[in-house]
Amino acid sequence: MKKVLLLALALLSLTPSHAQKEAITDEFYFVPSIQLGYTLGAGWMYGMEFFFGLGRLDVDRVPFNYGLSWEWYMVNVNRVPQRIMSANVFMENNFLEYKLGLGLAGRNWGEGNRNKARTFGWNWSLGVSSEQLASPWLGFRAFHVVSKRWTWYDKPYRSFYLYQKPPRLYVPESWKQ
């Protein structure tokens, strides 16, 4: 799985990113993304994210797209993978992105990994990029575990990560009716 994600990240980094250069529109769009980074105090993280753009909002004459995103990523804590999924609301323009959402963390443990531990939390993320074509995004994410039952990692998951956004896939006009 790691090799597939690394290969996909390498291929995405070679494709020109029109998501940063094109004018922001109010059309629906879809953008997949691959992430690779480091969680402070834990270890390497990797994952993927899907952006679903829903519309446009002008804030002081600066256009921002908004929508929903879904993330799935793995954090290796002491060489044991922990899965984190989250659903977010996001706002973005050509060089800035902010996400806020709720997440679910999980880990298998015990003999044969038969036992499962789950907890939830809230997360936020901030990403920045340059407006140059095909430039990667640098992000910082914090996932705060709410439940006291989660004894595997007692610190907030704070990660720095790189990700690449390929060109947006727009929803055809015929689907909007």
PyMOL commands that set and color helices and strands:
alter all, ss='L'
color gray80, all
select helices_A, chain A and resi 2-14+18-21+111-113+173-175
alter helices_A, ss='H'
color red, helices_A
select strands_A, chain A and resi 29-39+43-59+62-77+80-92+96-109+115-128+137-145+157-164+169-170
alter strands_A, ss='S'
color yellow, strands_A
deselect
rebuild
show_as cartoon
